[in-house]
Amino acid sequence: MKTKNKSGQTALRVGLACLVTIILTACVADPQQSQGQDMSSTSSVQPRRAVYNCGSDGSITVENARTAVRLTDTHGESYDLPASPPTQASRYGEGGLALVVEGREALWMKAGSEPQTCMR
């Protein structure tokens, strides 16, 4: 009877070891997936100066200074917009003005006017 008990304990230990291995394997990130994520965040970095075509409305120019942008709108008016919140690299604005930049697209919003979606 001791051999049955001993083999049962061995089977239990092997089963627990396999379970722990499976759990730990599930927690490890896939290196290829991580590289893809890193590349996508790098590709969203905005150029120092970019012109975005807003269709029939004209174009806007965005000069990026990291913590703020200077935007020249379709009417030639210029605005200095701080990052909002300050740690942001894609959302800028204050008061009734806002700019959201994502990839090659910029959404320009000015209070009292229709939002403009513009492409680089």
Phi, psi and omega per residue, in radians:
M1 nan -0.509 3.133
K2 -1.137 -0.568 3.123
T3 -1.191 -0.632 3.103
K4 -1.144 -0.766 -3.127
N5 -1.133 -0.715 -3.141
K6 -1.154 -0.719 3.127
S7 -1.226 -0.541 3.069
G8 -1.171 -0.702 3.101
Q9 -1.172 -0.666 3.118
T10 -1.121 -0.771 3.125
A11 -1.092 -0.688 3.118
L12 -1.124 -0.760 3.117
R13 -1.110 -0.751 3.120
V14 -1.104 -0.742 3.122
G15 -1.086 -0.757 3.107
L16 -1.136 -0.699 3.120
A17 -1.102 -0.721 3.106
C18 -1.121 -0.729 -3.137
L19 -1.095 -0.775 3.115
V20 -1.099 -0.720 3.121
T21 -1.081 -0.755 3.127
I22 -1.109 -0.764 3.141
I23 -1.110 -0.783 3.138
L24 -1.151 -0.651 3.112
T25 -1.118 -0.665 3.137
A26 -1.170 -0.421 -3.116
C27 -1.468 -0.234 -3.091
V28 -1.470 2.311 -3.129
A29 -1.330 2.589 3.066
D30 -1.345 2.093 -3.089
P31 -1.032 -0.651 3.125
Q32 -1.148 -0.671 3.123
Q33 -1.161 -0.711 3.124
S34 -1.107 -0.706 3.127
Q35 -1.113 -0.693 3.112
G36 -1.080 -0.688 3.132
Q37 -1.181 -0.724 3.138
D38 -1.098 -0.723 -3.112
M39 -1.163 -0.667 -3.129
S40 -1.185 -0.618 3.119
S41 -1.253 -0.551 3.102
T42 -1.222 -0.653 -3.085
S43 -1.250 -0.248 -3.138
S44 -1.526 0.016 3.091
V45 -1.144 2.255 -3.086
Q46 -1.487 2.543 3.099
P47 -1.212 2.850 -3.140
R48 -1.062 -0.688 3.117
R49 -2.425 2.291 -3.130
A50 -2.490 2.537 3.068
V51 -1.940 2.250 -3.126
Y52 -1.977 2.219 3.139
N53 -1.446 2.145 -3.128
C54 -1.819 0.460 3.125
G55 1.281 -2.418 -3.088
S56 -1.180 -0.256 3.128
D57 -1.336 -0.301 -3.096
G58 2.010 -2.486 -3.127
S59 -2.496 2.796 3.036
I60 -2.076 2.629 3.091
T61 -2.030 2.302 -3.132
V62 -2.122 2.112 3.048
E63 -1.852 2.014 -3.025
N64 -1.624 2.193 3.105
A65 -2.087 0.569 3.115
R66 1.264 -1.159 -3.086
T67 -1.669 0.015 3.133
A68 -2.815 2.867 3.032
V69 -2.293 2.679 2.949
R70 -1.911 2.101 -3.102
L71 -1.948 2.288 3.000
T72 -1.915 2.054 -3.025
D73 -1.447 -3.089 -3.071
T74 -1.143 -0.278 3.120
H75 -1.726 0.049 3.139
G76 1.504 0.073 3.116
E77 -1.438 2.439 -3.126
S78 -1.867 2.504 3.133
Y79 -2.399 2.388 2.991
D80 -1.727 2.051 -3.075
L81 -2.053 2.135 3.099
P82 -1.329 2.729 3.040
A83 -1.069 2.476 -3.081
S84 -2.429 1.842 -0.027
P85 -1.206 2.942 -3.018
P86 -0.958 -0.436 -3.126
T87 -1.511 -0.028 -3.087
Q88 -1.286 2.656 3.062
A89 -2.185 0.154 -3.128
S90 -2.407 -0.158 3.132
R91 -2.153 2.261 -3.092
Y92 -2.376 2.582 3.051
G93 2.779 2.919 3.021
E94 -2.946 2.731 -3.107
G95 1.011 -2.267 -3.136
G96 -1.697 0.378 -3.109
L97 -2.099 2.428 3.098
A98 -2.656 2.499 3.062
L99 -2.297 2.239 3.065
V100 -2.113 2.113 -3.120
V101 -1.966 2.213 3.119
E102 -2.443 1.913 -3.104
G103 1.114 -2.138 -3.123
R104 -1.681 0.147 -3.070
E105 -1.979 2.460 3.075
A106 -2.247 2.292 3.072
L107 -1.884 2.016 -3.100
W108 -1.873 2.147 -3.119
M109 -2.181 2.276 3.118
K110 -2.316 2.234 -3.106
A111 -0.930 2.326 3.120
G112 1.523 -0.055 3.134
S113 -2.181 2.762 3.067
E114 -1.182 2.400 3.040
P115 -1.065 2.542 3.131
Q116 -2.032 2.240 3.021
T117 -1.751 2.132 -3.039
C118 -2.185 2.603 -3.099
M119 -2.070 2.487 3.103
R120 -1.558 nan nan
